[in-house]
Amino acid sequence: MQIPRITHDPTVMGGKPCIRGLRVTVGTVLGLLASGQSRDRILQAYPYLEPEDIDAALAYANRACKVATI
């Protein structure tokens, strides 16, 4: 599954899907959103992230859910 801004590198965070090769996993972003953190709060806590990175994490989760239900 290819989504721009989401990378998989076995040398970064054990190969978990990450945002643009940074040490921020898709799971971290999704967990923050699930716990009620706002986009603005996440971007303040991780200033190197961009709004499009959060969109990409959500798109990744959406596609992963669709693949899991097939």
C-alpha positions in Angstrom: 0.0 0.0 0.0 1.6 3.2 -1.1 0.5 6.5 0.4 2.7 9.6 -0.1 4.3 10.7 3.1 4.2 7.2 4.7 7.4 5.3 4.6 8.4 1.8 5.6 12.1 1.4 6.4 13.4 -1.6 8.5 16.1 0.6 9.9 13.6 3.2 11.2 11.3 2.3 14.1 11.6 -1.4 13.2 9.9 -1.0 9.8 6.6 0.3 11.2 4.9 2.8 8.9 6.3 6.3 9.7 5.7 9.8 8.6 8.2 10.9 5.9 10.9 8.7 7.4 10.8 10.5 10.7 10.7 8.6 14.0 7.0 9.3 14.3 4.8 6.3 13.5 1.4 6.3 12.0 0.3 4.5 15.1 1.5 7.4 17.3 -0.5 10.0 15.3 -3.6 7.8 15.2 -3.3 7.1 18.9 -3.1 10.8 19.7 -6.2 11.5 17.6 -8.0 8.6 19.2 -7.3 9.9 22.6 -8.9 13.2 21.7 -5.9 15.4 20.8 -6.6 18.0 18.2 -4.7 18.4 15.0 -3.4 21.7 16.3 -2.1 20.1 19.5 -0.4 17.3 17.7 1.3 19.8 15.3 2.4 21.9 18.4 3.8 18.7 20.1 5.6 17.6 16.9 6.6 20.8 15.1 8.3 19.0 12.3 5.0 17.4 11.3 2.7 19.1 8.7 -1.1 19.0 8.4 -0.7 16.8 5.4 1.1 14.2 7.5 -1.9 13.8 9.7 -4.1 13.4 6.6 -1.7 10.7 5.3 -1.9 8.8 8.6 -5.7 8.8 8.4 -5.6 7.7 4.8 -3.2 4.9 5.7 -5.5 3.7 8.5 -8.5 3.9 6.1 -6.8 1.8 3.5 -5.5 -0.7 6.1 -9.1 -1.2 7.4 -10.5 -1.7 3.9 -7.8 -4.3 3.2 -8.4 -6.1 6.5 -12.1 -6.5 5.8 -11.7 -8.0 2.3 
